[in-house]
Amino acid sequence: MLSNYLLIFFRNMARNKVYAAINIIGLAIGIASCILIYLYVQHELSYDKAFSKHDRIYRVVNDLIVEDEVEKASITHGALAPTLAADFPEVEAAVRMINRNKQVLRLDEKAIAIEHVFWVDSNYFQLFDYKLLAGNPKTALQEPNTLVLSKDVAGKFFSDPMQAMLSTFRIGSQTYKVTGIFEPVDAAHMRPNVLTSLNTLSAETRRNLGTDWFGTSSYTYLLLRNAHDAAGLEAKLPEFVERRITPIRRSATTERVVIHMQALPDIHLNTDYLWEAFPVGNKSYIYIFAFVGLFILLIASINYMNLATARSAKRAKEVGLRKVVGASRLQLVLQFLSESVLLTLIAVVLALGLLELLLPMFNNLANKQIPSTFFTDPSLLVLILGIAVFIGLVAGSYPAFILSHFRPVDTLKTDKVPNGGGAMLRKSLVVLQFSISLVMIIGTVVVYSQMQFLKSQDLGFTKEQVVVIDIPSGDTTLVNKMSVIKTELLKDASITEVATSAMIPGEETGVIIFNVERGNGMAEKTMNTIWVDYDFFDLMDIPVTAGRNFSKDMGTDPENGYILNEAAVKALGWADPVGKRIGFTDTTSGRVIGVVRNFNYKSLHSQIEPLVILLAPRNNGSLMAKISPGDLRQTMTHIESTWQRFAPTHPMDYFFLDESFNKQYLAEEKMLTIFGYFSLLTIIIACLGLFGLASFTAEQRTKEIGIRKVLGSSTGNIVLLLSKDFALLVLIAIVLASPVAWYGMSQWLQDFAYRVDLSWWIFVLAGLLALVIALATVSFQAVKAALLDPVKAIRTQ
């Protein structure tokens, strides 16, 4: 019996090559897309689970509260980790990570700027058990002046990364011995490149760090003895704050501290804390892509179901004959279902081949390292098998249960299936299919419009034609040369302005509690803070709207001069801000000397917040140069030669400000690209199904078309006849999809303080695009049918 089913299955495929190809290709694309998105979602949900103790590791974070304002900080006080470990027996170990940002690593004459360098406690590998390719995890970071490199960084200096072991590097003025090389973990919320021993710091610095309850600079991680201790420890933290932290801070500030614990695997997708060392994920994007995967699979399945119901009329006589010769209804059901599942399995095999081709491109697009685990991941195998069986059973259910129910006498009298042959079902499925496609098209247009809006928005400062050079931290001699370097750079006429700043727009600002004049006294106010030199505002084209800029002629500016943005003046309620007292203590002699126009120093996800600008003529942040349009290559040559003359031991690490600022929207850019590709796939799959249905409709109406042509109908009349029903279905889909897309994109746009309006033209454009594509697909078959010789058409059986 099974061999007979297989024989019939392959004969039917041979007779209906076009329909079989549409079904298999559409399903393969849908299944491949669904599995690809599944792998992406699974990867996002797997963050930090590569560490064997992930269920016992927690990060401690702060809420810093002044009056009713809350700053949520991922960095904590330096004394927190050792104190928690000493006070609570539930804590097996505590580790601090202090971000050193980008550092220049020098090996002999070779120097490379490396990002993500951290100071860490010596027991770091007790919590985070990276695979060490060389070195002992228990002792690698115990000694001063030791560091551990990632395999990738070691490979930048040696052809064989293992050769880096025990070599000596320089960072600034200090030397370090390499005592370990580790395999990096892509799916981790912290992805360090270099780990330097905290014991390298002087005894006094370490002692001060261990008693510091004011500065926040450390990422704090706890390893609990038992995973179920977390809730109990969390409940004890308020008492710990009152006992350990509040008494020390009360004399200096009214700021309150609340600390919380975050489970390690939750950090990547469940954090809204500031000063994260690496970009975090977005849980809403996980939901979006999960739905996209389901939508694509649903559209592909709809194609299969539509064509299965449409072609079922051709098999009505076969069912009647089988019943006449004794076939039971159960046998017919099993036959149709087994054929459907078998076709789906063929599509799965093709889908796996597509995945092998698409996964590397997808990884590059999403900046991920998702492995190909089709045959080693049991959950994925179960998913693939489940998809094949589910689609096969659902798509084969109509011919299996409806056709097998018909009486032989009804099916043998006609080519048509009794009771309409599922026409209403097919129309409903087409509407659903194009509704899904339209939601994705509208979503893509909205995301694209929002990204263009963000890039064209007036930020309140100039970010074009500004080159930014990192000033290596720790090199005081180089910092002291900045004024000379600036003078030399300005000798090139194409460089119009040069300035230094501890932070540039787009980077995290410092947050400081200031004492500000309020009434007859002083009050505390938490505000964002940046340090700049005298030329910063001129270079950035940020106008001073009240008072004055920092001046070299005013010797008090470095210590006592403060400039605010307009948002800070509004938040403080000052009608005349110039001259108001402000500083770090309530006895400060600092004064507001000026106010600058608001500018977006953070991304457009948030409103402009109060900002205090302080003067730091010598800072080790960034050197910026504004370049006139022209010969960029010649100008950069001048900049590089000047840098090498004054900083020969430091490679010039530079970027352009506009590119750096736009990186804040990298997640949205990736979403746009991926969403756009998947939207294109939904249209392709939907059109494949529409092509098949149009072909089937034209075939069913061949005689009618022939008779109409004999009676004088033109080709245009026949094309219109065959196309209008499908056009009506697409129009209904537009009406249904528009409110769904409007609601979904309205929710997404809430993440941006500055956003586009959901204009009517977006929905009209998407609808017209879908309608044109659908009509083009249908018209191909309609024109083909209309051009058929009417004599041959009338003779068609």
C-alpha positions in Angstrom: 0.0 0.0 0.0 2.8 2.4 0.9 4.6 1.8 -2.4 1.3 2.5 -4.2 0.9 5.8 -2.3 4.4 6.8 -3.3 3.9 5.9 -6.9 0.7 8.0 -7.1 2.4 10.9 -5.3 5.3 11.0 -7.8 3.0 10.6 -10.8 0.9 13.6 -9.6 4.1 15.7 -9.1 5.2 14.8 -12.7 1.8 15.8 -14.1 1.6 19.0 -12.2 5.2 20.2 -12.3 4.4 23.9 -11.9 2.1 23.5 -8.9 4.6 21.1 -7.2 7.4 23.5 -7.8 5.4 26.4 -6.4 4.5 24.4 -3.3 8.0 23.0 -2.6 9.9 26.3 -3.3 7.4 28.4 -1.3 7.5 26.0 1.6 11.2 25.7 1.5 11.7 29.5 1.7 9.1 29.8 4.5 10.6 26.9 6.5 14.2 28.2 6.0 13.2 31.7 7.1 11.3 30.4 10.1 14.3 28.3 11.2 16.7 31.2 10.6 14.6 33.4 12.9 14.3 30.6 15.4 18.1 30.4 15.5 18.3 34.2 16.0 15.8 34.2 18.8 17.4 31.2 20.4 20.8 32.9 20.2 19.4 36.1 21.9 17.9 34.1 24.7 21.1 32.1 25.2 23.2 35.1 26.4 25.5 34.2 29.3 24.3 30.6 29.5 27.6 29.4 28.2 29.0 30.0 31.7 28.4 26.9 33.8 27.5 28.8 36.9 25.1 31.2 35.2 22.2 30.2 37.4 24.1 31.4 40.5 25.7 34.6 39.1 24.0 37.9 39.7 24.9 41.5 38.8 24.3 44.2 41.4 23.0 47.6 40.1 22.1 50.9 41.6 19.2 53.3 41.7 20.6 56.7 42.6 17.8 58.9 43.9 17.8 62.7 44.5 14.4 64.0 45.4 12.1 62.4 42.8 14.7 61.8 40.2 16.1 58.3 39.7 19.3 57.5 37.8 19.6 53.8 37.1 23.3 52.8 37.0 24.8 49.5 36.0 28.1 50.6 37.6 28.4 50.6 41.4 30.6 51.7 44.3 34.1 50.2 44.4 33.5 49.0 48.0 30.3 47.1 47.2 31.7 43.8 46.0 34.1 43.1 48.9 31.6 44.3 51.5 28.8 42.1 50.2 31.1 39.1 50.2 32.2 39.8 53.8 28.7 40.5 55.1 26.6 37.7 53.6 27.5 34.0 53.8 25.2 33.4 50.8 27.9 35.0 48.6 30.5 32.5 47.6 32.6 35.1 45.7 32.3 38.7 44.4 34.1 40.2 41.4 34.6 43.8 40.1 35.1 44.8 36.5 36.3 48.3 35.8 36.1 49.5 32.3 39.4 50.9 30.9 37.7 51.5 27.6 40.1 51.5 24.6 43.8 51.1 25.3 46.9 50.9 23.1 48.7 47.6 23.5 52.3 47.7 22.5 54.6 44.7 21.8 58.0 45.8 20.7 57.4 48.1 17.8 53.9 47.0 17.1 51.1 49.0 18.7 47.3 48.4 18.3 44.4 50.2 19.9 42.2 47.5 21.5 38.7 48.2 22.7 37.0 46.7 25.8 40.0 46.5 28.3 39.0 45.9 31.9 40.5 45.8 35.4 39.2 42.7 37.1 39.6 41.0 40.5 41.9 37.9 40.6 39.0 35.5 41.1 37.3 36.6 37.8 37.5 33.1 36.3 35.8 31.6 39.4 32.6 33.2 38.1 33.1 33.4 34.4 34.7 30.1 33.3 35.9 31.0 29.9 37.7 28.3 28.1 41.4 29.1 28.7 43.5 27.9 25.8 46.6 28.7 27.8 47.2 29.6 31.5 45.7 28.6 34.8 42.4 30.3 35.6 43.0 30.2 39.3 46.3 32.0 39.2 46.3 33.9 35.9 45.3 37.3 37.4 46.7 37.0 40.9 50.0 38.7 40.4 50.4 42.4 39.6 51.1 43.5 36.1 49.5 40.4 34.5 46.9 40.2 31.8 44.8 37.7 30.0 44.1 38.2 26.2 41.3 36.9 24.1 42.3 34.6 21.3 41.3 37.2 18.8 43.5 40.0 20.3 46.5 37.5 20.6 46.0 36.8 16.9 46.5 40.4 16.0 50.1 40.2 17.3 51.1 36.6 16.5 50.3 34.3 13.6 49.7 31.6 16.2 47.8 33.2 19.1 49.4 30.7 21.6 52.7 32.4 21.0 51.4 35.4 23.0 51.7 33.4 26.2 54.3 34.9 28.6 55.1 37.7 26.2 55.4 41.3 27.7 53.1 44.1 26.6 53.0 47.7 27.4 49.8 49.7 28.2 50.8 53.3 28.7 53.8 53.4 31.0 53.2 50.0 32.6 54.3 46.5 31.4 52.2 43.4 31.7 53.0 39.7 31.3 50.5 37.6 29.4 49.4 34.8 31.8 46.4 33.4 29.9 44.6 33.3 26.5 40.9 32.7 26.5 38.3 31.7 23.9 35.8 34.6 23.6 32.1 34.0 24.1 29.9 35.8 21.5 26.6 35.4 23.4 27.6 37.2 26.6 26.5 40.7 27.8 30.2 41.5 28.6 32.7 40.6 25.9 36.1 41.7 27.1 39.2 41.6 24.9 41.8 42.1 27.6 41.6 41.5 31.3 44.2 43.2 33.5 44.8 42.3 37.1 43.4 44.8 39.6 46.3 43.9 41.8 48.4 46.0 39.4 47.0 49.2 41.0 48.9 50.5 44.0 48.1 49.3 47.5 46.7 52.8 48.3 44.5 52.9 45.2 43.1 49.5 45.9 42.5 50.4 49.6 40.7 53.6 48.5 38.6 51.6 46.0 37.6 49.1 48.6 36.3 51.9 50.9 34.7 54.1 48.2 31.0 54.6 48.7 30.8 57.8 46.6 32.2 57.1 43.1 30.6 54.6 40.9 33.0 52.8 38.5 32.7 49.1 39.1 30.5 46.4 37.5 29.8 44.1 40.5 29.0 40.4 40.2 28.1 37.9 42.9 28.4 34.1 42.8 25.8 32.7 45.2 26.4 29.4 47.0 22.9 28.3 46.0 20.7 29.6 43.2 17.6 29.7 45.6 19.5 32.2 47.9 18.8 35.1 45.5 15.4 36.1 46.8 16.5 36.0 50.4 19.6 38.0 49.7 17.6 40.6 47.7 15.3 41.1 50.6 18.3 41.9 52.9 19.8 44.6 50.6 17.7 47.5 52.0 19.0 46.8 55.5 22.5 46.5 54.1 22.3 49.9 52.5 21.0 51.5 55.7 23.7 49.9 57.8 26.7 50.2 55.4 26.1 52.9 52.9 23.7 55.5 54.2 25.7 56.5 57.3 28.8 57.2 55.3 27.0 59.2 52.6 24.5 61.1 54.8 27.0 63.8 55.8 27.9 64.6 52.2 24.7 64.2 50.2 20.9 63.6 50.4 21.1 61.2 47.5 19.6 57.8 48.4 21.0 54.5 47.1 18.9 51.5 46.3 20.6 48.3 45.1 19.1 45.4 43.1 20.3 42.1 41.8 20.0 41.0 38.2 20.2 37.3 37.2 23.1 37.0 34.7 21.0 35.5 31.8 18.4 38.3 32.2 20.8 41.2 31.7 21.1 41.2 27.9 17.3 41.6 27.3 16.1 43.0 30.5 18.1 46.1 31.4 17.4 49.8 31.2 20.4 50.8 33.2 23.0 53.4 32.1 26.6 52.9 31.4 26.4 49.4 30.0 29.8 48.5 28.6 28.3 46.8 25.5 25.1 47.2 23.5 22.2 45.3 25.0 19.4 43.5 23.3 15.8 44.6 22.8 13.1 42.2 23.9 10.5 43.8 21.6 12.7 42.9 18.6 12.7 39.3 19.8 8.9 39.3 19.7 8.8 41.1 16.4 11.1 38.6 14.7 9.4 35.7 16.2 6.1 36.9 14.7 7.8 37.6 11.4 9.0 34.0 11.3 5.6 32.7 12.1 4.0 35.0 9.5 6.4 33.8 6.7 5.7 30.2 7.6 2.0 30.9 7.7 2.1 32.5 4.2 4.0 29.6 2.8 1.5 27.2 4.4 -1.4 29.2 3.0 0.1 28.8 -0.5 0.2 25.0 0.0 -3.4 24.9 1.4 -4.8 27.1 -1.4 -3.2 25.0 -4.1 -4.2 21.8 -2.4 -7.9 22.8 -2.2 -7.8 24.2 -5.8 -6.2 21.1 -7.3 -8.5 18.8 -5.3 -11.2 19.2 -8.0 -8.8 17.4 -10.4 -8.7 14.4 -8.1 -12.4 14.1 -7.4 -12.8 11.3 -10.1 -9.8 9.5 -8.6 -11.5 9.5 -5.3 -14.7 8.2 -6.8 -13.0 5.4 -8.7 -11.1 4.3 -5.6 -14.3 4.2 -3.6 -16.0 2.1 -6.4 -13.2 -0.4 -6.3 -13.4 -0.7 -2.5 -11.1 1.9 -0.9 -12.3 2.9 2.6 -12.5 6.5 3.7 -9.6 5.9 6.2 -7.4 4.7 3.4 -8.1 7.8 1.3 -7.4 10.0 4.3 -4.1 8.3 4.9 -3.2 8.6 1.3 -3.8 12.4 1.0 -2.2 13.1 4.4 0.9 11.0 3.6 1.3 12.7 0.2 1.1 16.1 1.9 3.6 15.3 4.6 6.0 13.8 2.1 5.9 16.9 -0.1 6.6 19.0 3.0 9.6 16.8 3.9 11.0 17.4 0.5 10.6 21.1 1.1 12.4 20.7 4.5 15.4 19.1 2.8 15.6 22.0 0.3 15.1 24.4 3.2 18.1 23.0 5.1 20.2 23.5 1.9 19.0 27.1 1.8 19.9 27.6 5.4 23.5 26.5 4.8 23.8 29.2 2.2 21.9 31.9 4.0 23.2 31.6 7.6 26.7 33.1 6.9 25.1 36.1 5.2 22.6 36.5 8.0 25.3 36.4 10.6 27.2 39.1 8.8 24.0 41.1 8.5 23.0 40.8 12.2 26.6 40.9 13.5 26.1 37.5 15.2 27.9 34.2 15.3 25.0 31.8 15.2 26.3 28.3 14.6 24.8 25.8 12.2 23.3 23.2 14.6 20.7 21.6 12.4 21.8 18.0 13.2 23.2 18.4 16.7 20.5 20.4 18.4 17.6 18.1 19.5 15.2 21.0 20.0 15.8 22.2 16.5 15.4 18.8 15.0 12.1 18.4 16.8 11.0 21.9 15.6 11.9 21.0 12.0 10.1 17.7 12.1 7.1 19.3 13.9 6.8 22.0 11.2 6.9 19.4 8.4 4.2 17.2 10.0 2.0 20.1 11.1 2.0 21.8 7.7 1.6 18.5 5.9 -1.4 17.5 8.1 -3.1 20.9 7.9 -2.5 21.4 4.2 -3.6 17.9 3.4 -6.7 18.0 5.6 -9.1 19.5 3.0 -8.6 16.8 0.3 -8.2 14.1 2.9 -11.4 14.7 4.9 -13.6 16.6 2.4 -13.0 14.7 -0.8 -13.0 11.3 0.9 -16.5 12.1 2.2 -18.0 12.6 -1.2 -20.2 9.8 -2.8 -18.8 8.1 -5.9 -21.8 9.0 -7.9 -21.3 12.7 -7.3 -17.7 12.8 -8.2 -17.8 10.6 -11.3 -20.5 12.7 -13.0 -18.4 15.9 -13.1 -14.9 17.4 -13.0 -16.1 19.8 -10.3 -16.0 19.1 -6.6 -19.5 19.2 -5.1 -20.5 22.2 -2.9 -18.1 24.7 -4.5 -14.7 23.0 -4.0 -13.5 25.4 -1.2 -13.6 28.6 -3.2 -14.5 30.7 -0.2 -11.7 29.1 1.9 -9.2 30.0 -0.9 -10.4 33.6 -1.0 -10.2 33.9 2.7 -6.6 32.5 2.8 -5.5 34.9 0.0 -6.9 37.8 2.0 -5.0 36.6 5.1 -1.9 36.1 3.1 -1.8 39.6 1.7 -2.8 41.1 5.0 0.3 39.7 6.6 2.4 40.8 3.6 1.0 44.3 3.9 1.7 44.6 7.6 5.3 43.8 6.9 5.5 46.2 4.0 4.0 49.0 6.0 6.4 48.2 8.9 9.4 48.3 6.6 8.3 51.7 5.1 7.7 53.1 8.6 11.1 51.9 10.0 12.9 53.3 6.9 11.1 56.7 7.3 12.0 56.8 10.9 15.7 56.1 10.2 15.8 58.8 7.5 14.1 61.2 9.9 16.7 60.5 12.6 19.5 61.1 10.2 18.1 64.4 8.9 17.0 65.8 12.2 18.6 69.0 13.4 20.7 67.9 16.4 21.7 71.4 17.4 25.3 70.8 16.6 27.5 70.1 13.5 28.5 66.5 13.2 29.5 66.4 9.5 33.1 66.9 8.5 34.4 66.4 12.0 37.2 63.9 12.5 37.7 62.5 16.1 41.0 61.2 17.4 41.1 59.1 20.6 43.6 60.5 23.1 45.2 57.6 24.8 44.4 57.6 28.5 47.3 57.6 31.0 49.7 59.5 28.8 50.0 62.8 30.7 52.9 64.0 28.5 50.7 63.7 25.4 47.8 65.5 27.0 50.1 68.4 27.9 51.0 68.7 24.2 47.4 69.1 23.0 47.6 72.9 22.8 50.7 72.6 20.5 49.1 69.8 18.4 46.0 72.0 17.9 48.2 74.9 16.7 50.0 72.6 14.3 46.8 71.2 12.9 45.3 74.6 12.3 48.3 75.4 9.9 46.4 73.5 7.3 43.8 76.0 5.9 41.2 73.2 5.3 41.1 72.6 9.1 38.8 75.4 10.5 38.5 74.4 14.2 40.2 72.1 16.6 39.0 71.2 20.1 39.2 68.6 22.8 36.5 67.0 24.9 36.3 64.3 27.5 33.1 63.0 25.8 31.6 63.5 22.4 27.9 63.5 21.4 26.6 60.0 21.4 28.8 58.8 24.2 27.5 58.3 27.8 27.9 61.4 29.9 28.9 61.6 33.5 26.1 62.1 36.0 27.0 64.3 39.0 25.1 65.6 42.0 25.5 69.4 42.0 24.6 71.9 44.7 22.6 74.7 43.1 21.2 77.9 44.3 17.6 77.6 45.3 15.9 80.5 47.1 18.2 81.7 49.9 20.0 78.4 50.2 21.4 75.5 48.2 19.8 72.3 47.0 21.0 69.1 45.3 20.3 68.4 41.7 21.5 65.5 39.6 22.6 66.5 36.0 24.5 65.1 33.1 28.0 66.5 32.8 30.7 66.8 30.1 34.2 68.4 30.2 35.3 70.4 27.2 38.0 72.9 26.3 37.7 76.6 25.2 37.0 75.8 21.5 34.4 73.1 21.8 31.3 75.2 21.2 32.9 77.0 18.2 33.8 73.7 16.6 30.3 72.2 17.2 28.5 75.4 16.1 26.6 75.5 19.4 25.6 79.1 20.1 25.8 80.7 23.6 22.3 82.2 24.2 23.1 83.9 27.5 26.2 85.0 29.2 29.5 84.0 27.7 31.7 81.1 26.6 34.8 79.9 28.5 37.6 82.3 28.1 41.4 82.0 28.4 41.4 85.5 29.8 39.3 84.5 32.8 41.6 82.5 35.2 38.6 81.5 37.4 36.8 79.5 34.6 38.7 76.2 35.1 37.7 76.0 38.7 34.6 78.1 39.1 33.0 78.6 35.6 29.9 76.5 34.7 27.9 76.6 31.5 24.4 75.0 31.3 22.1 74.1 28.5 18.6 75.5 28.2 17.1 72.3 29.5 19.1 72.6 32.8 18.0 76.3 33.2 14.3 75.2 32.7 14.7 72.3 35.2 16.2 74.6 37.8 13.5 77.2 37.3 16.0 80.1 36.9 14.7 83.1 35.0 18.1 84.8 35.0 20.7 81.9 35.3 23.9 83.9 34.7 25.6 84.4 38.0 23.7 81.8 39.9 25.8 79.7 42.4 26.5 76.1 41.4 29.2 73.6 42.4 30.0 70.3 44.0 29.5 71.4 47.7 27.0 73.7 49.4 29.9 76.1 50.1 31.0 76.3 46.5 32.1 79.6 44.9 31.2 78.4 41.4 28.9 80.5 39.2 27.0 80.0 36.0 28.8 82.1 33.3 26.7 81.1 30.3 23.9 79.2 28.7 24.0 77.3 25.4 21.2 76.3 23.1 19.9 72.8 23.6 21.6 70.1 21.5 21.1 66.4 21.3 24.1 65.0 23.1 22.3 61.7 23.4 20.4 59.7 20.8 17.0 60.8 19.6 15.5 58.0 21.7 15.3 60.4 24.6 14.4 64.1 25.1 17.2 66.6 25.8 18.1 66.4 29.5 19.7 69.0 31.8 23.4 69.3 31.1 26.3 71.0 32.9 29.4 71.8 30.8 32.7 72.1 32.7 36.1 73.4 31.5 39.0 71.0 31.2 41.6 72.5 28.9 43.7 69.3 29.4 41.6 66.2 29.1 42.3 62.7 27.7 39.1 62.1 25.9 39.0 63.1 22.2 40.8 65.5 19.9 38.4 66.9 17.2 39.1 68.7 14.0 36.5 70.3 11.7 37.5 69.9 8.0 36.3 72.0 5.1 34.9 70.2 2.1 37.7 69.6 -0.4 40.7 67.3 -0.6 40.0 65.0 2.3 43.0 62.8 1.6 45.5 65.6 1.7 43.9 66.9 5.0 44.0 63.5 6.6 47.7 63.1 5.6 48.5 66.4 7.4 46.6 65.3 10.5 48.3 61.9 10.5 51.8 63.3 10.0 51.2 65.9 12.8 50.0 63.2 15.2 52.9 60.9 14.4 55.3 63.8 15.1 53.9 64.5 18.6 52.7 61.0 19.5 55.1 58.5 17.7 54.4 55.8 20.3 50.6 55.9 19.8 48.9 54.8 16.5 46.3 57.4 15.4 42.9 55.9 16.1 40.2 58.1 14.5 36.7 58.1 13.2 34.2 60.6 11.9 31.6 62.1 14.3 28.6 61.6 12.1 29.4 57.9 11.7 29.9 57.5 15.4 26.7 59.3 16.3 24.7 57.2 13.9 25.9 54.0 15.5 23.4 54.7 18.3 20.8 53.5 15.8 22.7 50.4 14.7 20.0 48.1 16.2 17.3 49.9 14.3 19.4 49.8 11.1 19.8 46.1 11.5 16.1 45.7 12.1 15.3 47.7 9.0 17.6 45.6 6.8 16.5 42.2 8.2 12.8 43.3 8.2 13.1 44.5 4.6 14.5 41.2 3.4 11.8 39.2 5.2 9.2 41.5 3.8 10.5 40.9 0.3 10.3 37.1 1.1 6.7 37.4 2.2 5.8 39.1 -1.1 7.7 36.5 -3.2 6.0 33.6 -1.4 2.6 35.3 -1.6 3.1 36.0 -5.3 4.1 32.4 -5.9 0.8 31.3 -4.4 -1.1 33.9 -6.4 0.6 32.8 -9.6 -0.4 29.2 -8.9 -4.0 30.2 -8.2 -4.2 32.4 -11.3 -2.8 29.6 -13.4 -5.4 27.2 -12.0 -8.2 29.7 -12.5 -7.2 30.4 -16.1 -7.0 26.6 -16.7 -10.5 26.1 -15.2 -12.0 28.8 -17.4 -10.3 27.9 -20.6 -13.5 27.1 -22.5 -15.2 30.2 -21.1 -12.3 32.3 -22.4 -12.4 30.7 -25.8 -16.2 31.3 -26.1 -15.8 34.9 -25.0 -13.1 35.5 -27.6 -15.3 34.0 -30.4 -18.1 36.3 -29.3 -15.8 39.4 -29.6 -14.1 39.9 -26.2 -10.8 41.7 -26.4 -7.6 40.6 -24.7 -8.0 43.5 -22.3 -11.5 42.4 -21.4 -10.4 38.9 -20.6 -7.4 40.1 -18.5 -9.7 42.3 -16.6 -12.2 39.4 -16.1 -9.5 37.2 -14.6 -7.8 39.9 -12.6 -10.6 41.8 -10.9 -11.5 39.1 -8.4 -7.9 38.9 -7.2 -7.7 42.7 -7.1 -10.8 42.8 -4.8 -9.1 40.3 -2.4 -6.0 42.5 -2.2 -8.1 45.6 -1.6 -9.9 43.8 1.3 -6.4 42.8 2.7 -5.4 46.5 2.6 -8.4 47.5 4.6 -7.7 44.7 7.2 -4.0 45.2 7.4 -3.9 49.0 7.8 -5.2 49.3 11.4 -3.1 46.3 12.5 0.1 47.9 11.1 -0.9 51.3 12.4 -1.2 50.0 16.0 2.0 47.9 15.8 4.2 50.7 14.4 2.7 53.2 16.8 3.9 51.1 19.7 7.4 50.7 18.1 7.7 54.5 17.6 7.1 55.1 21.3 10.8 54.1 21.8 11.8 57.5 20.2 11.3 60.9 21.7 11.5 62.3 18.2 9.6 60.4 15.6 7.7 60.6 12.3 4.0 60.8 12.0 2.2 57.8 10.7 1.0 59.6 7.6 -1.8 58.3 5.3 0.6 58.1 2.3 2.5 55.3 4.0 -0.5 53.0 3.9 -1.6 54.1 0.5 1.9 53.5 -0.9 2.1 50.0 0.7 -1.3 49.1 -0.6 -0.6 50.3 -4.1 2.7 48.4 -4.1 1.0 45.2 -3.0 -1.9 45.7 -5.5 0.5 46.4 -8.4 2.6 43.3 -7.6 -0.5 41.1 -7.3 -2.0 42.4 -10.5 1.4 41.9 -12.3 1.5 38.3 -11.1 -2.1 37.6 -12.1 -1.9 39.4 -15.4 1.0 37.2 -16.6 -1.3 34.2 -16.5 -4.3 36.2 -17.6 -2.6 37.5 -20.7 -1.3 34.0 -21.5 -4.8 32.6 -21.3 -6.3 35.6 -23.3 -3.8 35.0 -26.2 -4.7 31.3 -26.4 -6.3 30.2 -29.8 -10.1 30.1 -29.1 -10.5 27.0 -31.2 -8.0 25.1 -29.1 -9.6 26.5 -25.9 -13.1 25.4 -26.8 -11.8 21.9 -27.6 -10.1 21.6 -24.2 -11.5 18.8 -22.0 
